[in-house]
Amino acid sequence: MKGFESFSLSLLDYMVFLSYFAIILFIGLWAGRKKKTDSSGYFLAGRTLPWYVVGSSFIAANISSEHFIGMIGASFVYGLCMAQYCWGNIFSFSLLVWFFIPFLLSARIFTTPEFLEKRFNPALRQFFAIVTIISNVIAFLAAVLYGGGIALEKLFGWDLWIGIAAIGFLAGIITLWGGLMSVAWADVFTVLVMFAGGILVTVLGLYMLSGDSHSLLEGWKIMVERNQAHTGVWAEAVAQNAQNILHRDTYNRMSVIQPITHDITPWLGLLLGCFPSVSGTM
C-alpha cells in the first residue's frame, strides 16, 4: 500500500474534477430551463425525449458508484463470475422490452404504481410507492451516496459526510430544477464520460501491466495469466480462499458459470436472477 499512500493529485486533476461537475450542472439547468406546466412535463419530460437520451438515461440510472467501487472490488476477490449479474440483464431486459413495455404503452401506463392502481386499487398503489421509496433510499441510494463519499474522501481528503452531502446536493439541484428533462440530458454526458473513462482505464491499466514492453497485448496476457492463478503468489491466494468462496480446494477465477456451492454467484443465478432484475427495472 506504499504506492497508494503516496498518491497525490495535481492542479490539472482538480480542474478536470470540477469541470465535470460544472458541465453536469450546466447541462441539467439548461435542459430544464423551460417552465413545466403540468406533471407530465416534469416527471415524463413531456414525452419529447429522443431515443438516445432515453437509452443513455436508462444506462446511467443502472450504473453508479456501487458498480465502479463495489462490483470492481468484488471482481478483484471473486473473478469473472461477477459478470453473471450483467448476463442476467440479457433475459430481464428482453422480457422488459418485448413483453412489458408494449403492454404498458398500449394501456398508457408509465409506472408500476400506476399499473397497480388500474389493476387493483389506489390503496395498493400508495403502499407500493411508499415501500419503493423507502427501499430505494435505504438499499440503493444509501450505497450510491456512501460509495461516492468514500471516493471523494480517498481522492481529495474530504470528510465522508461532506462528500455525501455535496453529491446529494448537486443531484438534488438538477432533479428539482428540471425534473426528468434535466436528469435525462445530464445522463447523456455521464454515459459518455463513463464509456470514455472505462476504455481509458482499461488501456492504461494493460499498458502499465506490460512493463517495459509497453504492449497492450502483453498486458492482456499477463492479466489473464495472473487471474488464472496457476503459479506464484496468485495461486497461493486462490488456494487460501477457495474453501471460503466455493467450499472446494480449487477455484476457477476465469469462469462466469460457477458451481452451485459458490457463495454469491452459483450457476442457478443465471436462470433465476433475471426475475428480480425485471422487477427492479420497472
N, C-alpha and C positions, 0 to 999 in steps of 0.2 A: 504493500500500500504506500510505499515511499513516493512513487510517482504521483499518486493521487493527492497526497498531502502537499506536494509542491506545485500543484495545479494552480494556475492563475489566469486571469482574463485581461486582455489588453483593452485600450480605448476603443478599438475597432469592434471588439466583441460586444461592448456595451452599446455602441451605436447601432449595430445590427439588431440587437435585442429590443432596444427602444423603438427602432424604426418599424419593426414587426408590429408592435402594439399600436404605434401611431397609425400605420396603414390599416390595420383591422378596425380601429376606432373610426377612421375617416370613411372607410367603405360602409360600415354599419350606419353611421349618421347620414351619409349621402344617400344610401339606398332607401332609408326610411324617412326622408325629408318631407314627402308628401303626406298631407293630413289624412288620417284614416276616418272615413265617415261611418263605418259600421264594423261589427265584429268579424265579418268575412275578410275585410281589408286588413285587419290587424292579425288575426290568427291564421288566415289562409292566403295572405298576400294578394287578395283579390282574385285568386286563381289565375294569375298572369305570369307566373314564373316559367321560364323556358326549361326544357327537359334537362339541359346540362347543369342548371342551377339546382334543380330538384335532386338530381343524381349526386352532385357534389355535396349537397347538404345532408343527404342520407348517409354518405360515406363518413363525413366529418362527425355526424351525430353518433356513429358507431365506433369511432376510433378516437381515443383520448389518452390521457396520461397513464391510465391503468394498463394500456397496451404498451406504450413506449417504455414504461418503467417496470410494471408488474409482469407483463407477459414476456418481455425480453429477459427479465431476471429469472422467470420460471423456465424459459428455454435454456438458459445457461445451466440450470440444475438438471432438468429432465430431458433435454434434447428436442428433436424434431417432433415428438408426439404432441407438443403444444399446438402444432398446426391443425390438430384434429378439431379444435374449436372453429377454425376458419373453414375447414372442409365441411363441417356440419351446416354452414350457412348456404352451401350449394343447394341442399334439399329445402331448407327453410325459406330461402328467398325464392326458389322455384315455386313452392306452394303459394307463397305470398303474391308473386307476380301473376301467375297463371290461373289461380283459383280465387283467392280472397279479394284482391284489388278489383278485378272486373265485377265481382258480385257487389262490393261496396259502392263502386261508382254507379252501377246501374240503379242502386237503391238511393243514390245521392247521400251516402253516409261517408263521413270523413274521419271519424274517430271511433274507437272501440266503445267508449261510454255511450256515444250516440246510438250505436247499433244495439247495445243492451237495453236502452230505453225503448226503442221501437220494437224490439223482440220481446221484452218482458215488461218492465215498468220503470218510471222515473226514480223510484227508490233504489233500485239496483244500479242505475246509472250513477247516482250520487255516491253510493257505497263504493263502487269500483273506482271512481275518480279519486275519492279520498284515500283509499288503500294504495292506489298507484302513486299518488303524490308522496305519501309517507315513505313507501318502499323505495322510490327513486331518490328521495333526499337522503335516506339513511344508507341504502345499499349501493347506489350508483354515484350520486353527486358527491357524497362524502369522500368516497375513494378517489374521484377525479380531482377534487379540490386539494385533498391531502397529498396526492401524488405531485400535483403542480407546485404545492407549497414546499414539498421536500426538494424538488428540483431547484427552486429559487433559493432555498436555504443553502444547498450544497454549492451552487454556482456563484451566488453573489453574497452569501453570508447573511441573508435576511432572516429575521425572526420568522419561525414557521407560521405563526398566526397572522403576521403582516402579509406574508406571501399569499396565504389563503384568502385573506380579505381583499387584497389587490386583484386577484384573479376573479373573485366573485363580483367585485365592484365593477370591473371593466365589462364582464359578461352581462351584468345587470343593466348597465347603461345602454348597451347595444340592444338588448332584448326589449326593455321598456320603451325605448325611443321609437323603434320602428316595427316592432313585432316580428313576424316571420320573414317579412321582406328584408329587414336588416340582417337577421341571423343567417338567412339563406345565402345572401350575396357575400357576407363575410366568410361563410364556409367555403365558398369557391376559392378564395385566396388561401384559406387554411389548407385545403386539399392540395393545392399547387405546392405550397411550402412543404407539406408532409411528403409528397412524392419526391420532390427535388432533394429534400434533406435525407430521405431514406436511401435514395440512389447514391448520394454523395457519401454518406456514412459507409455504405457497403463498399464502394470503390476505394475510398481512403483506407478503410479497415483492411481490405485484401492487399492493398499496396504496402501498408506498413507491416503486415504479417509476412510478406515475402522477403523482408530483409534487404540485403544488398542487391538482390536480383531485380527489385522494383518491377516485378511482373505480376499482373493480376491473376494470370493462370497459375503461377507458382503459389501465390497466396491462397487461391482456391484449393489447390492440392493439399497445402499444409492445414487449412481449416478442416477439410474432410478427414484427413489422417488423424488429427487430434480429437475430433469428435467420434471417430470410430474407436479410439482409445484401446488399441491393441497392445501398445507398448508404453513404457515410461511412466511418468507421474500421472498421466491421464488414465492409463489402465488401472493404476493403484487407486485413484479417486473413484472410478466406477466400481471397482471391486469392493471398496469400503461402504458404498452406498446402495449397492444392488439389492441387498436384503431389505433395506428400509423403503425403497421405491417399489420393488417388484416382488419381494419375498422370494427371490431366487438368487443364485450365485452369479448369474451373468445378466447383462443388461445391454440391449442394442439401442444406443442413443440416436442412431440414424434412421429409425423406423417410426413412421407415424402411427401404424397399427400395432398396439401393444397387447399383451395377454390380459385376460380378464382379471388377473391379480394385481394389475397396476393400480397404484394409489389414487391417481387423479384422472387418467385417460385410458381406461380399458377399452377394448375394441367395440364393446357394446354401445359406447357413446356415439359412435358413427351412425348407428341406426336410430337411437332414441334421443340423441342430443338435439336433433333438429326441432323437436316439438316445443321445448322451452324457448328456442330462438324465434319460432314463429310468433308465439305469444308476446315475446319481448319487442319484436319489431312492429307489432300492431299497437 
